[in-house]
Amino acid sequence: MPGMNGLELLKLLRRMRRLDVVPIYIVSTTNSDKTQQQALSFGASGAFAKPETMLGMQSIQRELLGIPE
């Protein structure tokens, strides 16, 4: 994203009262525990490493939405 990264956007969104209860999940190309822990500490509802395939992304989406495989 130009101008800010996802964690910065997450912090900004969490400061907005209207959005403080909206679930926000971070899907990052960085597969590091540090990034995932930062996301959770900044208010993310969950943090995932970006899968390599669209099928993998669809699987994460189904899991988050409670849709069976």
One Martini backbone bead per residue (centre of mass of N, CA, C, O) as a GRO file, in nm:
protein
   69
    1MET     BB    1   0.096   0.036   0.023
    2PRO     BB    2   0.065   0.354  -0.009
    3GLY     BB    3   0.204   0.537   0.283
    4MET     BB    4   0.128   0.248   0.424
    5ASN     BB    5   0.091  -0.007   0.629
    6GLY     BB    6  -0.105  -0.247   0.772
    7LEU     BB    7  -0.039  -0.176   1.070
    8GLU     BB    8  -0.104   0.124   1.049
    9LEU     BB    9  -0.396   0.085   0.960
   10LEU     BB   10  -0.489  -0.072   1.205
   11LYS     BB   11  -0.440   0.150   1.414
   12LEU     BB   12  -0.630   0.355   1.284
   13LEU     BB   13  -0.893   0.184   1.295
   14ARG     BB   14  -0.886   0.134   1.614
   15ARG     BB   15  -0.938   0.452   1.674
   16MET     BB   16  -1.218   0.401   1.559
   17ARG     BB   17  -1.515   0.368   1.709
   18ARG     BB   18  -1.690   0.236   1.474
   19LEU     BB   19  -1.443  -0.004   1.437
   20ASP     BB   20  -1.370  -0.154   1.718
   21VAL     BB   21  -1.570  -0.426   1.645
   22VAL     BB   22  -1.436  -0.495   1.388
   23PRO     BB   23  -1.309  -0.738   1.218
   24ILE     BB   24  -0.947  -0.791   1.177
   25TYR     BB   25  -0.748  -0.934   0.919
   26ILE     BB   26  -0.421  -1.044   0.865
   27VAL     BB   27  -0.250  -1.064   0.545
   28SER     BB   28   0.082  -1.174   0.503
   29THR     BB   29   0.394  -1.206   0.344
   30THR     BB   30   0.488  -1.227   0.632
   31ASN     BB   31   0.631  -1.517   0.811
   32SER     BB   32   0.609  -1.385   1.120
   33ASP     BB   33   0.572  -1.372   1.453
   34LYS     BB   34   0.611  -1.070   1.494
   35THR     BB   35   0.389  -0.969   1.304
   36GLN     BB   36   0.156  -1.125   1.433
   37GLN     BB   37   0.189  -1.002   1.720
   38GLN     BB   38   0.150  -0.710   1.638
   39ALA     BB   39  -0.131  -0.733   1.523
   40LEU     BB   40  -0.262  -0.831   1.788
   41SER     BB   41  -0.165  -0.581   1.963
   42PHE     BB   42  -0.330  -0.375   1.756
   43GLY     BB   43  -0.627  -0.552   1.712
   44ALA     BB   44  -0.635  -0.806   1.577
   45SER     BB   45  -0.820  -1.100   1.521
   46GLY     BB   46  -0.596  -1.189   1.306
   47ALA     BB   47  -0.309  -1.384   1.167
   48PHE     BB   48  -0.169  -1.440   0.835
   49ALA     BB   49  -0.023  -1.614   0.598
   50LYS     BB   50   0.021  -1.593   0.276
   51PRO     BB   51  -0.072  -1.777   0.039
   52GLU     BB   52   0.036  -1.918  -0.270
   53THR     BB   53  -0.272  -1.966  -0.324
   54MET     BB   54  -0.601  -1.932  -0.393
   55LEU     BB   55  -0.694  -2.182  -0.242
   56GLY     BB   56  -0.570  -2.096   0.028
   57MET     BB   57  -0.736  -1.835   0.057
   58GLN     BB   58  -1.015  -1.970   0.049
   59SER     BB   59  -0.973  -2.136   0.304
   60ILE     BB   60  -0.948  -1.899   0.499
   61GLN     BB   61  -1.220  -1.769   0.435
   62ARG     BB   62  -1.396  -2.008   0.518
   63GLU     BB   63  -1.302  -2.023   0.810
   64LEU     BB   64  -1.388  -1.728   0.893
   65LEU     BB   65  -1.701  -1.782   0.783
   66GLY     BB   66  -1.795  -2.089   0.830
   67ILE     BB   67  -1.728  -2.259   0.569
   68PRO     BB   68  -1.741  -2.540   0.429
   69GLU     BB   69  -1.543  -2.743   0.218
   0.00000   0.00000   0.00000
